[in-house]
Amino acid sequence: MYQVLRKRKDFLYVQNYGRKQRSINYLVIQRQNIVGIRRLGIVASKKIGGAVERNRVKRVIREVFRLYGYLFPDSTDFVIVARRGSHQLKMQEAAREISGCLMSKC
């Protein structure tokens, strides 16, 4: 179970004080929270492409978060920033890249 980060101040808090790990197509930022559950925020700018590409990227990231939830620690906020080229990845490739960032230093 997880919640979604919606407020700008929550995004900025995680982005300014969180631990950042980069991969080729994603930037994963994580920060402990006091809520007690995992929270996810996704950033997909227009640099990725049109609305179709951005929505696909967001769907894939949400599905990775849902299926591989055991990799994401509880009581942590995550902001995943999609980078150029991420809209071309299949779900398994995206999962491999994001989990690689979480398991080790990218």
C-alpha positions as CSV (number, residue, x, y, z in Angstrom):
1,M,0.0,0.0,0.0
2,Y,1.2,3.4,-0.8
3,Q,0.1,7.0,-1.1
4,V,0.9,9.6,-3.8
5,L,2.9,12.8,-3.2
6,R,0.7,15.6,-4.4
7,K,1.8,18.9,-2.8
8,R,4.7,20.9,-4.1
9,K,6.2,21.4,-0.7
10,D,6.5,17.6,-0.3
11,F,8.2,17.2,-3.7
12,L,10.6,20.1,-2.8
13,Y,11.4,18.6,0.6
14,V,12.3,15.2,-0.9
15,Q,14.2,16.8,-3.8
16,N,16.2,19.2,-1.5
17,Y,17.0,16.8,1.4
18,G,16.8,13.3,-0.1
19,R,19.4,10.9,-1.3
20,K,19.8,10.9,-5.1
21,Q,20.7,8.0,-7.3
22,R,21.0,8.3,-11.0
23,S,20.6,5.8,-13.8
24,I,20.5,6.3,-17.5
25,N,16.8,7.0,-17.7
26,Y,15.7,7.8,-14.1
27,L,16.7,9.9,-11.1
28,V,15.5,8.3,-7.9
29,I,15.3,10.5,-4.8
30,Q,14.4,9.0,-1.4
31,R,13.9,10.6,2.0
32,Q,12.5,9.2,5.3
33,N,9.1,10.4,6.4
34,I,7.1,10.4,9.6
35,V,3.9,9.1,8.0
36,G,4.8,5.5,8.3
37,I,4.0,4.4,4.7
38,R,5.6,4.6,1.3
39,R,4.8,7.6,-0.8
40,L,5.5,8.1,-4.5
41,G,5.9,11.2,-6.6
42,I,6.6,11.1,-10.3
43,V,8.1,13.9,-12.4
44,A,7.7,13.6,-16.2
45,S,8.5,16.9,-18.0
46,K,7.8,17.8,-21.6
47,K,11.4,16.9,-22.4
48,I,10.3,13.3,-22.5
49,G,7.7,13.9,-25.2
50,G,4.1,14.5,-25.7
51,A,1.3,13.6,-23.3
52,V,1.1,10.0,-24.6
53,E,4.8,9.4,-23.8
54,R,4.6,11.1,-20.4
55,N,1.5,9.2,-19.3
56,R,3.1,5.9,-20.4
57,V,6.2,6.7,-18.4
58,K,4.1,7.4,-15.3
59,R,2.0,4.2,-15.7
60,V,5.2,2.2,-16.0
61,I,6.7,3.7,-12.9
62,R,3.5,3.2,-10.9
63,E,3.4,-0.4,-12.0
64,V,7.0,-1.0,-11.0
65,F,6.3,0.6,-7.6
66,R,3.2,-1.7,-7.2
67,L,4.9,-4.9,-8.3
68,Y,8.2,-4.5,-6.7
69,G,7.0,-2.8,-3.5
70,Y,9.2,-5.0,-1.3
71,L,12.3,-3.2,-2.7
72,F,11.0,0.2,-1.5
73,P,11.4,0.6,2.2
74,D,8.5,1.6,4.4
75,S,8.3,5.1,5.9
76,T,10.1,6.6,2.9
77,D,9.1,9.2,0.3
78,F,10.2,8.6,-3.3
79,V,10.4,11.0,-6.1
80,I,11.2,9.4,-9.5
81,V,12.2,11.8,-12.2
82,A,12.0,10.4,-15.7
83,R,14.7,11.5,-18.1
84,R,14.9,11.5,-21.9
85,G,14.6,8.1,-23.4
86,S,12.6,6.6,-20.5
87,H,9.4,6.5,-22.7
88,Q,11.1,3.8,-24.9
89,L,11.7,1.4,-22.1
90,K,9.6,-1.7,-21.5
91,M,8.3,-2.5,-18.1
92,Q,11.0,-5.1,-17.2
93,E,13.8,-2.7,-18.3
94,A,12.4,0.1,-16.2
95,A,12.0,-2.2,-13.2
96,R,15.6,-3.3,-13.6
97,E,16.9,0.2,-13.8
98,I,14.9,1.5,-10.8
99,S,15.6,-1.5,-8.6
100,G,19.3,-1.1,-9.5
101,C,19.2,2.4,-8.1
102,L,17.6,1.2,-4.9
103,M,19.8,-1.8,-4.4
104,S,23.1,-0.1,-5.0
105,K,24.7,3.2,-5.8
106,C,24.0,4.0,-9.5
